[in-house]
Amino acid sequence: MSECSLPLDDTLEVLTEGEMEPLGLLPWSSNYTFLVKIASDIEDGHRGSEPVELLAVYKPRRGEAPLWDFPDGTLCQRELASYLVNVTLGWDLIPPTVLRSGPHGYGSVQLFIENDADQHFFTFRDNPEYCDQLRRLVAFDLIANNADRKSGHCLLDKTGHIWAIDHGITFNTDYKLRTVIWDFAGQPIPPEMLADLRRLVHELGPKQTLGKTLRKLLEDGEIAAFQRRTQGLLQIGVFPGPNRTQRSVPWPPV
């Protein structure tokens, strides 16, 4: 069974429960990041159990480089928090992501996306067919306070779908936004996206499923700041421009 044929629930089950085999370190990562193969059996109602293998990206907590402005050992939790917010918004930006133990300890595990390594934001930014996906990505980075939206963190798969990766330095209480995508500054946020953001505000409540889960992954102050950013974006209703008093683009940009 191929990975593209798996329903989301089955994909998450394989990522969470499957047997993990490290294939090697991924280059150019600031933290220890492994490409892994995960194997499991999925029950098929017609044919019984069927073996499945997925490629995934495994980021163990013990391989996270210490940062002065983020609590130690929390980058993997921010990867999952980002995925769950993405799911609640219904924007399909971030590959399926789980937290689990692996050969190098507890960490995040994210479905590996087959993509053209020569394609990234700077190469497809002017193609109008990607504007809607990129607008959603910009809004996500704004509310998640993403400190590292490089061009190479935007992957284009063979179907033309854009996937966003590397969300370990998100949800800080202080303004940290650094992104290469400022193309929509000053433009109104589409009504359907505003509706999604309003729904998210409701789901962040302490009694909601998302709100309860995020409070296990992030600090209370980070949740409160996240809520303020989302409500603030709703109030202005437009994509803001870069902060003139702070660096607004990550380095390197790709």
N, C-alpha and C positions, 0 to 999 in steps of 0.2 A: 504494500500500500504506500503510495507516495504521500509526501507531507502536504501537497496542495489539495489532496482529496480528503484530508481529515477535517471533520467538524471542529470548531473551536474547543468545545469541551474535551474532546479526545486529545487534541493537541496539548492542552493544559495538563491533562492526566499523564500523558507520556513525559512531558517536561518535568512533572513533579515526582512521578513514581518510577520512571524508567531507569535502567542501568546505564550509568554514565561512564564513557571511555574518553579520556583526554586524547586529542589528536595533535596538540601542540599549542605554543603560545602565539597569539596574534601580534604582529609587529605594530610599532608606532603607538602603543598604548601607554598612558602614564601610570596605569595600574596593571597588576597581573591579570591578564585576560586570556582565556583559553577557548580555542575551538574544540568542541566535544561532540561525540556521537552518543545519542541516547536511544536505547533499544527497549521495546516493551511489546506486549501482546494486547491487542484491542479486540474486544468481543464484537463480532459481526453477527447480526441477528439471523442472517441467512447461511453463512458459511462457518460459523463458530469463531474460534480465536484466530487472529491473523497477526503475524509479526510486523512491527513498524519500527523504522529507524528514522530519527530526525537529527539534523545538525543544529547545534545551539551554541550560544556564546555564554560562557560561565565566568563570572567575576566573583571570586571568593573574597569574603570580608577581610581575611588576613593578608590579602594582597593589595589592599587599598593604601595608597600613599597618604600619610597624615597631612591634613590641611588646617591652617590656623583658624579659618573661619567656618569650618563645618565640624560637628562632633565626630570623633573617631568612630569608625566602624559602622557608619550610617549610610554610606553611598549606595550600597546594595538595596537598602530599604527605600531609598529615593527612586531607584529604578522601578521598583514595584509600585510605589505610590504614583509615579507618573503614568504607568500603564493603566492603573485602576481609574485614574481621572480621565484618561483617554477613552476608556471603555464607557464610563458614565456619560461622557459627552457624545458618544456615538460617532467619533471622528475617524476611527480606524487609522491612526497615525503611527502607533507604536506596536511592534511585534509582540505576540503573546509572551508574557514574562511571569516568572514565579520565583519564590524564595525556597531554597532547599539545601540540604547537605550534599557535598560532593567529595571528590578525592582530596581536595585541599581545604575542606571545611565548608561552613555555611556561606551562602552567597546567592547572588541573583543568577538566574538562568533564562536566557531569552532566545526565542526561535531565530536561527540564522536565516537571513534573507539573501537569496541568490540575486545578485545584481551586477550591473556593468560597472566595473571599478573606475572606468574613465568618465562616468557620469556622476555629477554632483550638482549642488545648487547653482554654482556659477555657470555650468554648462547648459542648464535647462531653464534658467530664471526668466528668459525672454519668451518662452513658449507659452502662449495663452491657455493651452489646454491644462496647464498645471496650476493656474491661478487660484482656483477654488481650494485645492489641497494646500497650497502654500499659505493662503489666508488663515486657514484653520491652524496650521502649524505656528504661524506668527502669534495668533491669539493664545494658543497653548503656552508658548514660551513666555508670553507676557504675564499670564496668571501664575505659571509655575516658577517664574523668576529664574529662568534658565541662564546659567552663567557661562555656557559653553556651546552655543549653536554655531558650530563650524559648518562650512559648505559640505565637507565630507561626511557630516553626520546626517545628511539627507541622501537616502539611497533610492534609486529608481529600479524597480523590478521589471521583468520582461513583459508585464501586462500594462506598464505605464503608471503603476501605483507608486506613490512616494511614501517611504517609510522613514521615520525619525528614530535615531538611536542615540545612546550615550546621555543618560539623564541622571547621572550620579550627583551632579552639583546643581540641584534644584531646591526650591522651597526654603531658601534662607529667609530669615526675618528682615535682613538688610537688603537694600536694592543692589542686585548683582547682575542684572540682565546684560548679557553680552551676546550679540547675534550678528550674523552677516546679512540678515534679511530685514532690511528697512524699506523695502520697495513699496509698501502700502501705507507708509506714514501719511497721515492726514486724510486718508480715505475712510468713508463710513463703513462700519462693520455690518455685513449683510444681516437682515432681520432674522433669518433662520439660525444664524450663529448666535445672535443675541438670545434667542429662545433657548438654545442649548445651554448657554451660560446661566440663564435664570434657573433652569432645571438643576444645574450643577450646584448653585447656591443652596437650593433646598436640600439636595442630597448630602451636603456637607454638615448638616445638623447632627448633633451628638447622638440622636436616636436613630438616625438613618444608617443603613448598612455601610455605605461608603464612609460616612463620618466616623463610625465606630472603628473601621479598619484603619483609616488614616491616623487615628489617634494612637494606634499601636505602632505605627511606623515613623511618625513625626512628633516633634515636641508641640506642646499646646500653643506656644507662641508662634510657631511656624504655621499651624493651622489657622490661627487668628489672622496672621499676615496674608495668608493665601486667600482667606475670605475677603479681606479688605481689598486686595488687588483685583479679585474677580468683580466685586461690587463696584469698584472704581472704574473698571473698564466698561461695565454696563452703563454707568452714569455718563461717561463722556461719549460713548457710542462711536468712536473713531479709533483708528490705529494711531497710537502716539509715535512721535519721532524719538530719536536718540537723546539721552540725557547729555546736556551740554557741559556739565561739570564733571562727568566721570567717563572713563573709557567704556565705549559701547560695543566694541567689536572684539571678539576673542583672537588670541594669537597662539599658533598661526591660524589664519582665517580658513584654511582648507583642512 
